[in-house]
Each structure stands twice: as C-alpha cells, then as structure tokens.
Amino acid sequence: MANLEISKVNKDSGEITGTMSLDVRAYAIAEPKGRVKGYANVNIDGMFAVNGISIVEGKNGLFVSMPQVKDSKGDFRDVAHPVTAEGREALNKAVLSEFSAALDAMVVQKESTVQKMREAAAAAKGQSAPAAGKEPKDKKKTGPEL
C-alpha cells in the first residue's frame, strides 16, 4: 500500500492550501486474459474510497480507468473521477506506481514458489535442489523418458 501526500492548490490564486493523502492498494492479475492488467482501490484523506479502478493496457502503455456504469443509452459513465487535471495526474501516478510495486512483488512470489517446488521435488527424490534456473550437471539430456 502506498500513502502519498499531495498538495491542495487553490484554482484561482494558485496558492497551496493544504495537503491531501492518497492511500493506494493495487493488485496485479497473475494471468491477464485481456487488456485489464490489474485493479486498484484508493482512499482519499481517510474519508472517501474509490474501489474498482482498472489498470488497462492501451496503445500507448498502461492507463488508469475509473469505475464505470452503463447508462440507459448504452454509454459508459465514470462513477467517480478526478475533477482537475492535477488531481488526475496525481491519481494516475500513485496508482501506476503502486501497480508496478505489485507486479514486482508477484514476480518475487512466483520465483520463490518455483524454488520451493524444486526443493520439495528434490527432497522427495532424496537429492538436494539445484539452484534456481540451473540444471544438474550430471544429468544428460537423452530425450523423453519412457
């Protein structure tokens, strides 16, 4: 979870009037089947939560898609969204940063799981596990075993 402090700026004067916190939780999809690569939830100042934010792969890379509903005409409308360009930029940056961290954590988790599986398989055979990504040197590749 990322917690970011963002300056609140008065639109008219440009004066900084305070700060706002964004608590972001992002989740990567382990095996995405479409353009959606993950989801995020954001808590703003501990008072307002936006759940179901999608992280989508587009033509120009990843982007943040706010939760939407379909109206009676079949058009999609955002349920909640930033009102200012600065707010949108801050939200996008926070969500994509946390998503990147979630992807990194998933890669580490997968590598750890694979190594544990190798160790368990080797222990079952009564051998020590080879290092991650390495084959034992004494094993010859002779083709499929029957």
C-alpha positions, 0 to 999 in steps of 0.5 A, spaced: 500 500 500 502 506 498 500 513 502 502 519 498 501 526 500 499 531 495 498 538 495 491 542 495 492 548 490 487 553 490 484 554 482 484 561 482 490 564 486 494 558 485 496 558 492 497 551 496 492 550 501 493 544 504 495 537 503 491 531 501 493 523 502 492 518 497 492 511 500 493 506 494 492 498 494 493 495 487 493 488 485 496 485 479 492 479 475 497 473 475 494 471 468 491 477 464 486 474 459 485 481 456 487 488 456 485 489 464 492 488 467 490 489 474 485 493 479 486 498 484 482 501 490 484 508 493 482 512 499 482 519 499 484 523 506 481 517 510 474 519 508 472 517 501 474 510 497 474 509 490 474 501 489 474 498 482 479 502 478 482 498 472 489 498 470 488 497 462 493 496 457 492 501 451 496 503 445 500 507 448 502 503 455 498 502 461 492 507 463 488 508 469 480 507 468 475 509 473 469 505 475 464 505 470 456 504 469 452 503 463 447 508 462 440 507 459 443 509 452 448 504 452 454 509 454 459 508 459 459 513 465 465 514 470 462 513 477 467 517 480 473 521 477 478 526 478 475 533 477 482 537 475 487 535 471 492 535 477 488 531 481 488 526 475 495 526 474 496 525 481 491 519 481 494 516 475 501 516 478 500 513 485 496 508 482 501 506 476 506 506 481 503 502 486 501 497 480 508 496 478 510 495 486 505 489 485 507 486 479 514 486 482 512 483 488 508 477 484 514 476 480 518 475 487 512 470 489 512 466 483 520 465 483 520 463 490 514 458 489 518 455 483 524 454 488 520 451 493 517 446 488 524 444 486 526 443 493 520 439 495 521 435 488 528 434 490 527 432 497 522 427 495 527 424 490 532 424 496 537 429 492 538 436 494 535 442 489 539 445 484 539 452 484 534 456 481 534 456 473 540 451 473 540 444 471 544 438 474 550 437 471 550 430 471 544 429 468 544 428 460 539 430 456 537 423 452 530 425 450 523 423 453 523 418 458 519 412 457 
